């Protein structure tokens, strides 16, 4: 950007590095720029469909003052300020595949609007640079071209404003800034230095022409822009602004004006402090403000007596320093204290979540019983005096809180019907918990006298699962563990592999001295080891008669199968170690080079192409074994289409076109793959529906479930970036190894198999390169095959691309339990365990976040994790619905 560099170094300008606070996404950052306030993390969700901004802002003050504002660019501005622009043309911000037309639609208005004189403010928001980052990262060759384009746009605007100043008495102000930065992967949303540091350049003929220091610009807060623009335009500072005036902008003005501007800013901040801090008089910033006002009064009296003296200048300099110190202290104090929490709504939601979690924990003994029947006394609340008393108490509390609340409250804003429904739910859950707890205490004495399983004991694997889950939950209370949560899952998966290795050695060489569990057992047939679910009276007979023990399943395996059983945990461990080297994630080591960065560099496109082709071939070999012939053909063509799509957008290359420069958006190729994805999913769904009608055809249901799993695998292959395709291949390889050589021979029960699927699903979430930072979400996955922005498909595709690891392991779990077991309780066990192991961390984390709401890293660390957990909970609910549907199918057939 040569012209911009010239203006910064030698022109009449002031340049800064403006620090943006997380979340570094567009809508919250626009709010910070225009209001000077600190947006909440819920604005990340609102960013998808921004509501009108009701807070005081520079735009509102300008509109009130009669200034005519024109806007072109990101339509988020139009949604935030729907009635403030006399002319506007919004462009869709979420269609990240477009980085050309989205900017041309802004630039095409420039020539006409710059010639006109019927506007006071012109706002342009260019999106192309951001979209290039999402598509190909900050090192893309497209970045240089786009920056050159932006430099020419700036030159056109600046030269036009300079020519107009000859006809107008007032100088113009040109502000060049970014709403957020860009991480090393090209995304944004988190709090890394690359994401929070943004350029801020103010250009005006009112400034003195002096060389600036481009190498060491001053660091300021992004919230300072609102106060500076308001003072520069002669407008009131937005009342919720926590920013301070950028003093270098007014440094050339007379001393009286400088002091007046600083006084306006400190008065506004002191009023905001009085509204939000009860003990504001003891705040250091408020004390400095009062001292500054007294000194300012002394300066004015001296100024009226003698306007030119050294004493006046020295006193004015002292007042300036005092004001600037007060501004800095007030702004810092407000930035940490102004966050207002809707505690009443938060407590209501926390209570309901804890009640559900308590009910799940109390129901563990019943739900994990062989029959998997969970008797929840739903009818008891309706006839319980406690139920009505709790409703009355909650209603009274609701009325008292909502009538006395000074600030807005979400729960109080609900209609009485909705609020009453929440209170009825909370009361019913409390009664159900009390009823279940009473039944357990009453029935506990009888079970102690007549124990059903006197010889049951915890295995090493059960202890690992219990301690691993508890350790993970406890780690969520530390910000460093949340930032580096991937390390926790890597450790748990590696430890699980070692535990499985120990179990395989014990079974193969020492024999299994314990009695076979009432669960998965292995039968030897013509096609090798097959599994069946052992249940019913036979289990009780085995417990009573320990003298007739069946041999260990691993002892019946043939030679090579036995050695594969022994080697499988180590092979899985090796796969996990390779995957860890593919994507560096988290915070502490995210900057270190990894295999993914090496593969995605332009110098290694040939290696990436070979690796992507091999990965797709491995995916086909591992997936096609359970598909019908039609689905096999569709899968092969779909995977071929995936490679063609990546070649079309320039990520990989064909051998016969090594230097192809014909890069497109790949819309036709992607839609070609979507056809086969939908075809495979439709075939699988059709087989499942057939299996409901033909009860005896168990094989048809198995094929249907595998085809649904195959369709999801094909979709994941399309959405994954090429360097992540080995993650998908290794995931399928580990599933195959675990199925054939771990779960069948070692006779694990449904609960253990479910937890192992969940752990591996979480590990593969991080193997993809995800983290608990918003910046690692691959937005481009939501626009594969789309030529316009369509909200629902884009959100669903982005969510699936992000959570593909957990989803694919969950779908494999449903297929495994449905195909390898004949018990009616296996899926019930799995559904309950899956819901429980996901609910425990989420419920605990909600309580932790509520208690840590004033933590230093609440916005940068804990809040993004809460958003991830919320989406994960929705996906878990969808998985449990699928579990329940398959379980109902099994019950219907039986």
Secondary structure, 3 states (H helix, E strand, C coil): CHHHHHHHHHCCEEEEEEECCCCCCHHHHHHHHHHCCCCCCCHHHHCCCCCCCCCCCHHHHHHHCCCCEEEEEECHHHHHCCCCCCEEEEECCCCCCCCCHHHHHHHCCHHHHHHCCCCCEEEEECCHHHHHHHHHCCCCHHHHHHHHHHHHHHHHHHHHHHHHCCCCCCCCCEEEECCCCCCCCCCCCCCCHHHHEEEEEEECCCCCCCCCCCCCCEEEECCHHHHHHHHHCCCCCCCCCCCCCCHHHCCCCCHHHHHHHHHHHHHHHHHHHHHHCCCHHHCHHHHHHHHHHHHHHHHHHHHHHCCCCHHHHHHHHHHHHHHHHHHHHHHHHHHHHCCCCCHHHHHHHHHHHHHHHHHHHHCHHHHCCCCCCCCCCCCCHHHCHHHHHHHHHHHHHHHHHHHHCCCCCHHHHCCHHHHHHHHHHHHHHHHHHHHHHHHHHHHHHHHHHCCCCCCCCCCHHHHHHHHHHHHHHHHCCCHHHHHCHHHHHHHHHHHHHHHHHHHHHHHHHHCCCCCCCCCEEEEEECCEEEEEECCCHHHHHHHHCCCCCCCCHHHHCCHHHHHHHHHHHHHHHHHHHHHHCCCCCCCCCCCCCCHHHHHHCHHHHHHHHHHHHHHHHHHHHHHHHHCCHHHHHHHHHHHHHHHHHHHHCCCCCECCECCCCCCCCCHHHHHHHHHHHHHHHHHHHHHHHHHHHCCCCHHHHHHHHHHHHHHHHHHHHHHCCHHHHHHHHHHHHHHHHHHHHHHHHHCCCHHHHHHHHHHHHHHHHHHCCCCCCHHHCCHHHHHCCCCCCCHHHHHHHHHHHHCHHHHHHHHHHHHHHHHHCCCCCHHHHHHHHHHHHHHHHHHHHHHHHHHCCCCCCHHHHHHHHHHHHHHHHHHHHHHHHHHHHHHHHHHHHC
